[in-house]
Amino acid sequence: MAEYALASFLHFSRGLHLSYRDKQRRQFDHRSYDPITIRGKTVCVVGAGGIGQEVANLCAAAGMRVVGTRREVSPGAALPFPFARMESAQGLHDLLRESEFVAICCPWTKETHHLIGTDAFSAMKPGAVLVNIARGEIIDEEALILALSQGKLRGFATDVYDGEFERPPDLRLWDDERVVITPHVSAAADISEHQGVQLFCDNLRRYLDGQPLENVIDWERGY
């Protein structure tokens, strides 16, 4: 999933999405590409949990400055590597104002429903690249479509969308060349990972030994 996020950043920063348009037309428009580098740019990781941490690590390895949010931030606490800045959800808009790239990695809860809405898009830098590898409901799609129509975003890549199990994506997103939509495949890979099985076995041993379990769901938080 972290590779999906970084690949999406590179896809739009190099203007590769425009090549599909040129291919359909069978004519190049060199001036429209306007490529940018990701090295030295700032990425905001919304939700610096396990997945967000992996996104941060890959982006930092590519030379990006990493900032992010998490549910709770202790004042004066050391920042987890490689984050240059960490804020609670209340500081999200401040982080968006300084970020050219944004990765949505937080769980979908009552607090994060439509977290990325009109105010968040207004706070984003012009020409930002937004990637969602979390849940579609975290983004207000009407606000997203408005931001695209206003030329606010350089590109939007998403592996999820609001109501993905009930209906196809909104046609306004399908038809926008700045939008890449994939069918919930960002976690797929050519290697077999058995971390879920390993976690089950570890927790079974912990349970039998009377020890606290790992990755226990907090039903109040919703994850």
Secondary structure, DSSP 8 states (H G I E B T S, - for coil): -HHHHHHHHHHHHTTHHHHHHHHHHT---GGGT-----TT-EEEEES-SHHHHHHHHHHHHTT-EEEEE-S---TT----TTEEEEE-GGGHHHHHHT-SEEEE-S---TTTTT-BSHHHHHHS-TTEEEEE-S-GGGB-HHHHHHHHHTT-EEEEEES--TTTTTS---HHHHT-TTEEE-SS-TT--SS---HHHHHHHHHHHHHHTT---SS---TTTT-
